[in-house]
Amino acid sequence: GVLKKNTYMPCRGPSSAVCEETGAPFKIAGPVWLGPLHNFDVVDEAVDRLENKKSPHTVPTMKPLHGLLCCVSEELSEAPLYYKLTDLCKFLHCNSPPFEILRAAFINSGYRISSQHKEPQAIKTDAPNRFVWDVLRSWVKDNPVSKKHLKEGSAVQKILSIEPKYNIDFSIPKDMHKRKKAQRYP
């Protein structure tokens, strides 16, 4: 929404009334917080204090706290929403790609991707929806789904029948940033 004198005004929905992937009508929900969730200076300072034991206090939950703060520090702050990879793959009836291979596909195409600090199977990205679906379409070409799930006219069949617009490269680049070693998602 748009803030006008302490009042949020509703935004417009998508420019089309139907999904370009399935032709189904959109379901719109809200409200959603679009502002920053974290102060990264504070998060980085907290990670540094935990890693270098700068605090005079003993924290019994240091490992899980360190893992949570590492996830927060790596999270894309500009992407307010996330995709739950397991839900997308369950919908398509396919196996879920490993996160590092998925990251590689996005990075090789110039997009950023991160996990979400509280949901282990979530991905946040600056890539358009079409690219996310093209990654999954390409994954399914290499890891086919059972024909019994491809009923004529079903949403799954419609999504998978669209030819990918993007060339998806799942190879892991040598310079791909490794994530900090931490106990994530206790």
Secondary structure as GFF3:
##gff-version 3
##sequence-region A 1 186
A	DSSP	beta_strand	2	4	.	.	.	ID=ss1
A	DSSP	beta_strand	7	9	.	.	.	ID=ss2
A	DSSP	alpha_helix	40	51	.	.	.	ID=ss3
A	DSSP	alpha_helix	62	74	.	.	.	ID=ss4
A	DSSP	beta_strand	83	84	.	.	.	ID=ss5
A	DSSP	alpha_helix	85	92	.	.	.	ID=ss6
A	DSSP	alpha_helix	99	108	.	.	.	ID=ss7
A	DSSP	beta_strand	113	116	.	.	.	ID=ss8
A	DSSP	beta_strand	119	125	.	.	.	ID=ss9
A	DSSP	alpha_helix	129	142	.	.	.	ID=ss10
A	DSSP	three_ten_helix	147	149	.	.	.	ID=ss11
A	DSSP	alpha_helix	155	161	.	.	.	ID=ss12
###
